[in-house]
Amino acid sequence: MHEVTIRSEGALRLATLPHHGAYTGIGAVFDRLSAWAAARGLIDESTRFIGLYHDDPASVPEAALRSEAGVTVPPGVVGADGVTILNVPAQRVACLCFQGPYAELEVPYTWLYGTWLPQSGEEPADAPAMEAYLNDCRGLPPAEWLTEIMIPLKPR
């Protein structure tokens, strides 16, 4: 159904804001985080926007879902105004690039965890799933949005 690649994802230094509740509500948190980062001159062409998703929405009540909106930041940046700095270590990840609206991300996630992972011989690491947003959804129709889903894997 989808092409999956396994690669090493380098360490990430993220400024993050937490979100609790339906994952579909994280967009407003990204807006607040983007405004915080832009006001400090932290957004340029190399900035990555990363979502971290801690819970399985099929097994955790919607109100209890935990996620974080993240933006890459250089050394020396300190958190403020509810923003914290999170250092994500380098890790092996299974990657799937999805094109389409965020509301349809459940389909590739279900396939990745339910079909690909059991057949792959890989095991998920005890770390949150991540999404890297590869283009700016504000300037494109939803059918063109690109999201890289990254599932951390246990070391081999």
Secondary structure by P-SEA (a helix, b strand, c coil): cbbbbbbbbcccccbbbbbccccccaaaaaaaaaaaaaaaccccccbbbbbbbcccccccccccbbbbbbbbbcccccccccbbbbbbcbbbbbbbbbccccccaaaaaaaaacccccccccccccbbbbbbbcccccccccccbbbbbbbbbccc
